[in-house]
């Protein structure tokens, strides 16, 4: 998302040149162009919702891109939101749990730091506050 990259670059710039100067911002379709393997200290995937096999392939590519000692952070809409007033996507096969993603990581290569469902407050389509849930996976690649 161009908007997400612009926001992130703004936050990095506000943190100062020592932070902003270490980050390379790239917008690409990672289904078509795999990132370099073992090249990144942080790989963050926010709300990438694809059908099962395509999602597993993408997340495997993202995991492979993490350098030893680096972090993989994947966040998405939790399937429990299908039953809430949030009216999440009508495609339940696009949603996943953090535990599902964690189970795809080789424990010899990864230390799972968090694989959980995190609640947060958000407005529903009618503008009423309610609780929605994010699937959050944070894992560190073993050195």
Residue, then its C-alpha position, 0 to 999 in steps of 0.5 A: x500500500x502506498x499509503x502505508x509506506x508513506x505513513x511508515x516513512x513519516x514515522x521513520x523520518x520523525x524518529x531521525x536520520x539514524x532510523x530513517x537512513x537505515x530503511x529502504x521502502x519498496x512497493x512490489x507484489x511479493x507474489x511475483x517478485x520474491x524478496x532476497x533470502x536472508x536479507x532483512x532484519x525485519x519482515x512485516x506483513x500487515x493484513x495480507x489476506x490471500x486464499x490458503x495456498x497463496x497465503x502459505x506460499x507468500x508467508x514462506x517467502x517472507x519468512x525466507x527473507x528474514x536474516x538470522x537474528x531478524x524478526x518476522x511480524x505477521x498481523x491479520x484479521x482473526x477469523x473470530x471477527x466473521x461473527x462480530x458486528x465488524x462485518x469482516x470480509x465475507x471470505x472466511x478462507x482469507x482469514x487465519x490465526x497466528x497459531x496457523x502461521x506459527x505452525x508453518x515455521x520450522x522450530x529449529x529455525x524459529x523462536x516464536x515470540x508471540x502467536x496470539x489473538x489480540x483484541x482492539x477497539x474499532x468502529x463498526x460500519x454504523x460508527x459504534x465502538x466494538x471489539x475486533x481481533x487481530x491474529x499476531x505472530x512475532x518470531x525471531x529467526x535463530x542465528 
